[in-house]
């Protein structure tokens, strides 16, 4: 399949549908939920009732052979509001964790439970980061031990900065099975609803994305059935054996692909599309403000410095979107990210979001610094996109390694 920049009728309908929901439901509620710093369950329920938040809709997104449905929907939702948008679509990271490593039977069993149903919606979480293992996931300390007599895995340790942590129906937890193999000794596990031993004692107060729940979780002898190991034990044993042979010099160096990185590669274009949504929202608001704000007897957009800034914002946003769409298409069609195109899309979009939101605040001046206008919230919300799911520095490291073939540090 060839890559096309022209959206088909179904994609245009999807864009308009999600945009309408974002404009009519998210935007009017954005300030309230930002102030409350609570999960907006009523809005998640509303999204579920119209079919926007559901397993069926997610499956439709994934089925799009162009790969563009997911970024299109995310951009529009985050154009509405990033905090509520992440509260609604934060589940997708947990789903991506299951999708990237799970068997067909595991997908069929667990993905629907990530969403619940229209009458009782649920959310999911993907637990990777730890207090001492953020960008360096190879330093992970959460351990998974296999109890052969009971065919159960026992998980112990702490995860940090987890979206939906503790309130999720399904937690996907990445843990170290063989610490001596570092990243290659890790695996992903589903922790089913109500499993004893998984607790969350602290919800984190954040700079932005206030409507999205972020928390630490603690795993204290959490026992899950053997069937909860994503991909199955036979596949894990084969992978660990190859990694041990590589370490012992009995086999050539293999890819360092592991559970967390596989998920991030799938999700980075989607995260990039979320950042594009914030950037576009800031640009749209600043453009209208500049056209209507009169100083010295004329709209401020008549000033070349303002007009040129808006022109640069529009250009950068379009550039970021094109990188996101390219990476999404490549990922969906099995094209290898030989130049780290997934990381490129997330890096560019995240930095454009921060820059555009900051420019929007500057264009509004003092008004932009007040909570009477949404650009200050957009500015706060945008910053995390240069940090989570790989900092800008890590993205540049991934790209530089890909284009050079060298293990740059």
C-alpha positions in Angstrom: 0.0 0.0 0.0 1.3 3.5 -0.9 1.2 6.4 1.4 -1.4 9.1 0.5 -1.9 12.5 2.1 -5.6 12.6 1.0 -8.0 11.5 3.6 -10.8 9.2 2.4 -14.5 9.8 3.2 -14.5 7.6 6.3 -11.4 9.4 7.7 -13.0 12.8 7.1 -16.2 11.6 8.8 -14.1 10.4 11.8 -12.3 13.7 12.0 -15.5 15.7 12.0 -17.2 13.3 14.5 -14.4 13.5 17.0 -14.0 17.3 16.5 -17.6 17.8 17.2 -17.4 15.9 20.5 -14.2 17.8 21.4 -15.8 21.2 20.6 -19.2 20.5 22.3 -18.2 18.4 25.3 -14.5 18.7 26.1 -13.9 22.4 25.6 -16.8 23.6 27.8 -15.7 21.3 30.6 -11.9 21.7 30.3 -11.5 24.5 32.8 -13.6 22.8 35.5 -11.8 19.4 35.4 -8.4 21.2 35.2 -9.4 22.9 38.5 -10.8 19.8 40.1 -7.8 17.6 39.2 -10.1 14.6 39.1 -10.8 11.8 36.6 -13.7 13.1 34.4 -15.8 9.9 34.6 -19.0 11.5 33.4 -17.2 12.6 30.2 -15.6 9.2 29.7 -19.1 7.7 30.1 -20.4 10.1 27.5 -17.6 9.1 25.1 -18.4 5.5 25.8 -22.2 6.0 25.1 -21.6 7.5 21.7 -19.1 4.8 20.8 -16.0 6.9 20.8 -14.5 5.1 23.8 -14.9 1.4 23.2 -13.1 -1.8 22.1 -15.1 -1.8 18.8 -13.9 1.7 17.9 -10.3 0.9 18.8 -10.5 -2.1 16.6 -11.8 0.0 13.8 -8.9 2.4 14.2 -6.4 -0.4 14.1 -8.1 -1.9 11.1 -7.5 1.2 9.0 -4.8 0.1 6.5 -3.4 3.6 6.3 -2.8 3.8 10.0 -4.2 7.3 10.1 -7.5 6.8 12.0 -5.8 6.7 15.4 -3.7 9.9 15.0 -6.7 11.7 13.4 -8.9 10.9 16.4 -6.2 11.8 18.9 -5.4 15.1 17.3 -9.0 16.2 17.4 -9.6 15.0 20.9 -6.5 16.8 22.3 -7.5 19.9 20.3 -10.5 19.9 22.6 -8.5 19.4 25.8 -5.4 17.5 26.6 -6.2 16.5 30.2 -9.6 15.1 29.4 -8.3 13.7 26.1 -5.7 11.7 28.0 -8.3 10.6 30.6 -10.2 9.1 27.6 -7.4 7.8 25.5 -4.8 7.0 28.1 -6.2 3.5 28.1 -4.7 3.1 24.6 -1.2 2.7 26.0 -2.3 -0.3 28.0 -4.0 -1.7 24.9 -0.8 -1.1 22.9 1.1 -3.1 25.5 -1.3 -6.1 25.1 -1.3 -5.7 21.3 2.5 -5.5 20.9 3.2 -8.7 22.9 0.0 -10.6 23.4 -1.4 -13.7 21.6 -4.7 -13.5 19.7 -6.4 -15.2 22.6 -4.9 -12.7 25.1 -6.1 -9.8 22.9 -9.6 -11.2 22.8 -9.7 -11.7 26.5 -8.1 -8.6 27.9 -8.6 -5.7 25.5 -12.4 -5.5 26.0 -11.8 -5.4 29.7 -9.6 -2.4 29.3 -12.7 -0.4 28.2 -15.7 -1.9 30.0 -18.9 -1.0 28.4 -21.1 2.1 27.9 -22.9 1.6 31.2 -19.8 0.9 33.2 -16.6 2.2 31.4 -13.2 1.1 32.7 -9.7 2.3 32.0 -6.3 0.5 31.6 -2.7 1.3 32.6 0.7 0.5 31.2 3.3 0.3 34.0 6.9 0.7 33.0 8.6 3.7 34.7 10.1 3.3 38.2 11.6 5.7 40.7 15.1 4.7 39.4 14.2 3.6 35.9 12.7 6.3 33.7 14.5 6.7 30.4 16.8 3.9 31.5 14.3 1.0 31.4 17.1 -1.5 31.6 17.5 -0.6 35.2 14.1 -1.9 36.1 13.8 -3.3 39.6 10.3 -4.8 39.6 10.8 -8.6 39.5 8.7 -11.4 38.1 9.3 -14.9 39.5 7.6 -18.0 38.1 6.0 -20.4 40.6 6.0 -23.6 38.6 4.0 -25.6 41.1 1.1 -23.2 40.8 1.7 -22.0 37.2 1.7 -18.4 38.5 3.9 -15.4 38.2 4.7 -13.4 41.3 5.4 -9.7 40.9 7.1 -7.4 43.4 8.3 -3.8 43.3 7.2 -0.2 42.6 6.1 1.6 39.5 6.0 5.4 39.2 4.3 8.0 37.1 1.7 5.6 35.8 -1.3 7.0 33.8 -4.4 5.5 35.4 -2.3 3.7 37.9 -4.4 2.2 40.7 -7.8 3.1 39.1 -7.3 0.9 36.1 -9.4 -2.2 35.6 -6.4 -3.8 33.8 -2.8 -3.1 34.5 -0.1 -4.1 32.0 3.1 -4.4 34.0 6.6 -4.8 32.6 8.9 -6.6 34.9 12.4 -8.2 34.9 12.4 -11.9 34.7 16.2 -12.2 34.4 18.0 -9.1 35.7 21.3 -10.2 34.4 20.0 -9.7 30.8 18.9 -6.1 31.5 16.3 -5.0 29.0 16.4 -8.3 27.1 15.3 -10.1 30.3 12.0 -8.3 30.7 8.5 -9.3 30.0 5.0 -7.9 30.1 2.2 -9.2 32.3 -1.5 -8.5 32.6 -2.7 -7.9 36.2 -6.4 -8.8 36.1 -9.1 -6.7 37.9 -9.2 -7.0 41.7 -5.9 -8.9 41.9 -4.6 -8.8 45.6 -1.3 -7.0 46.3 -1.5 -4.2 43.8 -2.1 -0.9 45.6 -1.7 2.8 44.9 -1.2 5.1 47.8 -0.3 8.4 46.1 -1.9 10.4 43.3 0.7 12.7 41.8 -0.1 16.5 41.5 1.2 17.6 38.1 2.0 20.8 36.2 -0.5 20.0 33.5 -2.9 17.3 32.3 -4.8 17.7 35.6 -7.8 15.6 34.4 -5.6 12.6 33.8 -4.9 10.4 36.8 -1.2 9.7 37.4 0.0 7.6 40.4 2.6 5.3 41.8 1.6 1.7 42.2 3.1 -1.0 44.5 3.2 -4.7 43.8 3.4 -6.9 46.9 3.5 -10.6 46.0 1.0 -10.0 43.2 0.2 -13.4 41.8 -1.2 -13.7 38.3 -1.9 -16.9 36.3 0.7 -18.1 33.9 -1.7 -17.2 31.1 -1.2 -13.5 32.0 2.4 -13.5 30.7 1.9 -11.7 27.3 3.1 -13.9 24.5 3.3 -17.0 26.6 6.0 -18.8 28.5 7.4 -20.8 25.6 8.0 -17.6 23.6 9.6 -16.0 26.6 11.9 -19.0 27.3 13.1 -19.0 23.7 13.8 -15.3 23.8 15.7 -15.5 27.1 17.8 -18.5 25.8 18.8 -16.4 22.7 19.7 -13.5 24.9 21.8 -15.7 27.2 23.7 -17.1 24.1 24.4 -13.6 22.9 25.7 -12.6 26.3 27.9 -15.7 26.4 29.3 -15.0 23.0 27.6 -18.2 21.5 25.4 -16.2 19.1 25.6 -12.9 17.2 24.3 -9.7 18.8 20.5 -9.5 18.3 18.1 -6.6 18.4 17.6 -5.1 21.9 13.8 -5.1 21.4 12.0 -5.7 24.6 8.5 -5.3 26.0 8.6 -1.6 26.9 10.3 -0.5 23.7 8.0 -2.5 21.5 5.0 -0.7 23.0 6.6 2.8 22.8 7.4 2.2 19.1 3.7 1.5 18.5 2.5 4.4 20.6 4.9 7.2 19.7 3.1 8.4 16.5 -0.1 8.5 18.5 1.5 10.5 21.3 2.8 12.8 18.6 -0.7 13.3 17.2 -1.8 14.3 20.7 0.9 17.0 20.8 -0.2 18.2 17.4 -3.7 18.6 18.7 -2.5 20.9 21.6 -0.3 22.9 19.2 -3.2 23.4 16.8 -5.5 24.5 19.6 -3.0 27.1 20.8 -2.4 28.3 17.2 -6.2 28.6 16.5 -6.8 30.6 19.7 -3.9 32.9 19.2 -4.9 33.5 15.5 -8.4 34.5 16.4 -7.2 36.7 19.3 -4.6 38.4 17.1 -7.3 39.2 14.5 -9.6 40.8 17.0 -7.3 42.4 19.6 -6.8 46.1 18.7 -3.8 48.1 19.8 -2.7 51.4 18.4 -5.8 51.6 16.3 -5.4 48.3 14.4 -5.5 44.5 15.0 -2.3 43.2 16.4 -2.0 40.7 13.5 -1.2 43.7 11.3 2.1 43.8 13.1 4.6 41.8 11.1 6.2 40.1 14.1 2.8 38.7 15.2 1.9 37.7 11.6 5.2 36.0 11.0 5.0 34.1 14.4 1.6 32.8 13.4 2.9 31.8 10.0 5.7 29.9 11.7 3.3 28.2 14.0 1.1 27.0 11.2 4.1 25.7 9.2 5.6 23.8 12.2 2.3 22.2 13.1 1.8 21.0 9.5 5.4 19.6 9.5 4.8 17.8 12.8 1.5 16.3 11.5 3.2 15.0 8.3 5.9 13.3 10.4 3.2 11.7 12.6 1.2 10.5 9.6 4.2 9.0 7.9 5.2 7.1 11.1 1.7 5.9 11.7 1.4 4.6 8.1 4.8 2.9 8.4 3.9 1.3 11.6 0.6 0.0 10.4 2.1 -1.4 7.1 5.1 -3.1 8.7 7.7 -0.7 7.3 10.8 -0.7 9.5 11.7 2.6 11.3 15.2 2.6 9.8 15.8 6.2 10.7 13.7 6.1 13.9 10.7 7.7 12.2 8.5 6.9 15.1 10.8 8.8 17.5 11.2 11.6 14.9 7.4 12.1 14.9 7.1 12.2 18.7 10.1 14.5 19.1 9.0 17.0 16.5 5.4 17.1 17.6 6.3 17.4 21.3 8.6 20.3 20.8 6.2 22.0 18.4 3.5 21.8 21.0 5.6 23.4 23.7 6.9 26.1 21.4 3.4 26.9 19.9 1.7 27.1 23.2 4.5 29.4 24.5 4.1 31.6 21.5 0.3 31.7 22.0 0.8 32.9 25.5 3.2 35.6 24.3 0.8 36.8 21.6 -2.0 37.2 24.2 0.4 39.0 26.5 -0.9 39.5 30.0 -4.2 37.9 29.0 -2.3 34.8 28.0 -0.8 34.5 31.5 -4.3 34.5 33.1 -6.7 31.6 33.5 -9.3 33.6 31.7 -7.9 32.3 28.5 -7.1 28.6 27.8 -3.6 29.1 26.4 -2.0 29.0 29.8 -3.6 25.6 30.3 -2.4 24.5 26.9 1.1 25.7 27.8 1.1 23.6 31.0 -0.4 20.6 29.3 2.1 20.7 26.4 5.3 20.4 28.4 4.9 16.7 29.3 5.2 15.8 25.6 8.9 16.6 25.7 9.2 14.3 28.7 7.0 11.2 28.9 7.3 8.2 26.6 10.9 9.2 26.0 12.3 12.6 26.6 13.4 14.8 23.7 17.0 13.8 24.6 16.2 10.1 24.4 14.4 10.6 21.1 17.5 12.2 19.7 19.6 9.4 21.0 17.4 6.8 19.3 17.5 8.8 16.0 21.2 9.3 16.1 21.8 5.6 16.7 19.5 4.7 13.9 21.1 6.9 11.3 24.7 6.2 12.3 24.5 2.6 13.2 26.7 3.4 16.3 25.9 2.9 20.0 26.0 6.7 20.8 25.9 7.6 24.5 
